Amino acid sequence: MRIPDTIGIGKDEDEIEIKPEYEYAAVALITRNNKVIIEKRSVMAGDPWSGQFSLPGGHLSKHDALLKETAIRETLEETGVNLNEVGRYLGHFGPFVPKNKQNLRVYAYAFVLQKPVQLVPSKESEFLMWLDLSKVRATEGEHGNEFRFSKGTIWGLTARILEKFLELCEADTE
């Protein structure tokens, strides 16, 4: 697999228009050597994605001017990785709508790391890991397409984002 130099929409000026009728969130799809950072979310009351595998990310804050800033801020909070210092922005894609929250629009912001980093989990993460994308394939599961690996199963919104990312990577090589 080859990660392209740009993916989805690659320019900052193509940022998302925020509409008041929706909530917005951003996730960071962070790659290095064909691997992506995945977190196992801590079990927390009130978190609809508690205990699931996800990409670093979260809701748009009133302090974030752009959704890209949300992805960068949440990544730093959840993983200790400062994408402004070690990441190269590839672009964004979406929106994705979670089945359990229809008014939420989630966009994925892709980055490639320029050098190795130390992953530091926050209280929101049970653990962080690098998932080798060349060793996983989507398979049909109970909740649609899933990615199964030794530590568990990625399903739902995160699986749909990973699947789209892999499609965009494959399209770039054709």
N, C-alpha and C positions, 0 to 999 in steps of 0.2 A: 504494500500500500504506500502511496505517496501523498503527503500533505501538500496541497497546492499553495502557491504564494498568496493568493487571495481566495476567499470563499464567500458565497452568498453576495451580500452587498458590502463592498470593501472600503467605502469612503465615509468619513465622519459626517459629511454634509448630507448624507442619505439617512440621517438619524430618524427614528420613529416619531411620528406625530402623536402626542399624548392627547387622548380624547377623554373628557370628564366622565363619560358613562362606563368606563372600564377601569379596573385596577391593572397595574403593570408590574412585571418582575423581569429580571435578567439573570441568566446563568452564564458562567464562563466555561467554555470548552477549551481546556488547556492541554496542549500536546507537546510532547518531546519524544523523539525516537519512536514514532508510531504508537505511543502510549498516551493515555488521557488520565487526568486526575479525577478520581471518583471518591466520594465520601459516603460513609455509612452514617446516616443521621442518628443522633442520640434519640432515645425514647423520651419524649416530652409531652406532657398533657397539653392539649390545645393545638398541637402541630398535626395538620392533616396528612403529612408525609413522614410522621414519626417512625423511626426504625428502618426506613427505606434507603436504598442507594440513590444518590443524586449527584449532580454537578454542583460546584460551589455557586451560590447565588442567593437572591432574595428580592424583596419588594423594593420598588422605587421609593426613595426617601425624598422628602421635601428639600433636602440639601443637595440632591443629585440633579444637575442640570440636564443630563442625558442618561439614558438607560445604560450606555456603555460605562458610565461612571459607577452605576449601581453594580455592574458585574465586577469591576475592578475593586470597589470598596468591599463588597461581600467576599471576594476571593481573599483579600488581605485579612479580613476578620476571621474567616473560616479555615484558612490554610497557612497563613503567615507569608504567602507569596505576594510580592509587590509587582504586579504586572506592568506598572509604569516604569519599573527599573529593569526587569528581566524578560518582559514579554514583547513580542512583535505581533501587532494586531493584524489579523487576516481578513476580518469582516464579520458580518452578522447575518442571521437568517431567522425566520419565524413569520408570524406568531404561531405559538402553540397554545392550545387551550386545554387545561386540565379537566378531566371528566368530572372531578368532584368540586370544581369551582369555575363555572361557565363564564363568569364576568372577568376572569383574569386572562391577560395576554402576556405570554412569556416569550422573550426573544433570547436567542443564543448568540453569544459573542465569542468568536474563536481567536485563540492566541497560540503562538508557538513560543516556547521558552528558548532563550538564547544560550542559557547555561544551566547546569544542574542546580537544584534548589533543595532546601530542607523543608519538608512538609511538617507543619506544626498544627495539630488539630485544636479547635476551640471546644468549648463546652457543648456546642451544637453538633459536634461530630463524635461518633463513637470511635471511628478511625478513618484515616485517609490512605489511599493507595493509588498506584499506577496500574491501570488496566491496559494490557497489550491488545490493541485493536486488531492486530493480525491474527489473534488466536480466538476471537469470538465472532460468532455469527448470530444473527437474529433467527429465532425459531418461534413457531406458533405456540402460544401458551394460554393459560387461563384468562389473562387480561390483554390479549392481543400479542404482538411480537414482544419477545423477551430476549435478553442476553444472559445466558447462564455461565457461571464461572465458579472456581473453587470456593469463593467466599459467599456466594449467594446468587441472587437473580436481580437483574435490573429490568424493571418493567414500567408500564405507564408512560408518563410524560418524558422521563429521562430516556427510556428506550426509544421513544419516537424521535427525540432530538439526536441521539446517537445514530439512529438509522438514517436520518436525513443527512447528517454530517458525512457518513460513509458514502451515501449516494452522491453527494457533492464532490467528494474526493475521487470517486470512480469516474464521474462525468468529466472531471478535469484531465484524466489520463486517456480518454477516448479521442 
